[in-house]
Amino acid sequence: MSFDIAHARGLYTSLSDGWIYLNADSQPQVPETVAAAVSRSFRNARLMQTTAFDEQLSGTHAQAPALKFYGNEHINAARRALADLTGTQAQCVILGAQLPMLYMHLSQAIRPLMRRGAHLISSRADRNCIDPTIAGIGEVRYSEPDVGTAEVPAWQYKDLVSGSTRLVSLSAAHPHVGVLNPVAEISQIVHEQSRSWVLCDVTALVGAKPVSFQELGVDIIALDCAALGGPEIAALIFRDASMFPRIDTTALEFPISAGLAGGVAAIVDHIADLAGEQRGSRRNRLQSAVQETGAYLASLSRYLVDSLSVLPKVHLFGITGELARNAKTERIPRISFCMAGVPAHTIYKRLLSHGIITTMTGNDPLLNIMGAAETQGVISIGLSAFNTTNDIDQLLRALASLA
C-alpha cells in the first residue's frame, strides 16, 4: 500500500502558510489534533470527574461514585499511549518535563546499582548522558563514533563491557546527522557480557522505525515528545516493573503538567493514523503505520541524499568524503551539511528567501568530532512525513544558486 501523502499533510494546518518546513530535527510542526488536545486538557484538567460504578447508587451497601480530576486521567492516558508505542505496561512509564531533567533524576535513582568498582558506558556522540557524579560512579568508559559515517560501531562494546558494567547509555539515531546505530546488536553484546541495563534515546527514531523493547532489546527507553511535534513532556520507559525495586524510585517522583500530558496520547494517536485509517488496537495500528511511514521516509531520505550529492561544494556529514564512501549504514531523513566558502548564516538566509526553513546547527558533540568546528557553520535538514520530493527539489534549486 502506497503512503497517502495528502492525508498526512491534511493533519497539519500550519502547512497552509506557504513555508516549506525542513526543520523537523529542531522545530517539528504540531499536528492540529495535538494542539486541540492540549487546549482541551488545560481547560478541564482541574475539573472534577465522576465515574459511576456498575452498581446502582441506592441501598445500604451501594458503592459511591469515584471522584477524581480529569487531569489524573490525562496523565494516565499519556502513560498508556507511550506503553503502546514501546510495547510495555503503563506502570513502567515515568513522565517528566524535559529529557535532560529525567537523565539527571535517573542518575540519582541508579545509585543503589553502583557498587564499588562499578562503571557505566556513555557515547561521545550524545548530548544527554548519565551524570557520573550524581550517580556515584568512579569510572566512565566511552564508545566512540566513526568519524566517517557517524555510526557508533557495535564491535567496540566487546572490549568496553565487563562484569562491572552497570549501565550503557546511547542514542538510537543522531537527530542531525541521521545515521542509525546498531542498538539491537549492542544490546545483545551488553547482555551477554554483563548484567548491565541498556538506556537508549529513541526520540529521532519514532515514526520512522519501530521503537519497541522487542525490536531494540534495551532495558530503558528515553523519549522526548516535543521532538515529535507533541507537548513539552519527556519520558523514561522501563522494560518491566520488576526493575524498580533495584533503584531509588523516589528520585523519579515529580509533578507533571496535566494540561501538557493531555497531548501525549494525541501525538501517539497521530503517529498511528499517519498512514490513513487503520483497524485494530492502537499497538497494531502503530505497527502498520510505522511500517508504511518508515518506507516513505526512507525513500525521501534516499532522494534527499542523491539530490544534494550532485552539488560539488556541498559536504554531507557521514555521507560524502573518503572515509564514508561505500558505507552501508541505515539512515533516517536527517542530514547536516556545509558548503565550501559559504558561511552557514548565508545559506540559511538564502533558503529563507526561497521560503525554506532549515536549522542552523549549534554546538554538537558528534559534529565537532567530525570536524564541524573547522567549517563556516553547519545547516541541518530534518524531513517529516508531510514533506514531499517537491520540497527537496525546491531546496536543491536554492542551494544550486549558491554552489
Secondary structure, DSSP 8 states (H G I E B T S, - for coil): ----HHHHHHT-GGGGGS-EE-BTTTS----HHHHHHHHHHHHHTTSEEEE--SS-S-STT----EEEEHHHHHHHHHHHHHHHHHTS-GGGEEEES-HHHHHHHHHHHTGGG--TT-EEEEETT-S----HHHHT-SEEEEE---TTT----STTHHHH--TTEEEEEEESB-TTT-BB--HHHHHHHHHHH-S-EEEEE-GGGBTTB---HHHH--SEEEEEGGGGTS-S-EEEEES-GGGGGGS-GGGG-----HHHHTTHHHHHHHHHTTTS---S-HHHHHHHHHHHHHHHHHHHHHHHHHHHTT-TTEEETTTSSGGGTT----B-SEEEEEETTB-HHHHHHHHHHTTEE-EEE---HHHHHTTGGGTT-EEEEE--TT--HHHHHHHHHHHHTT-
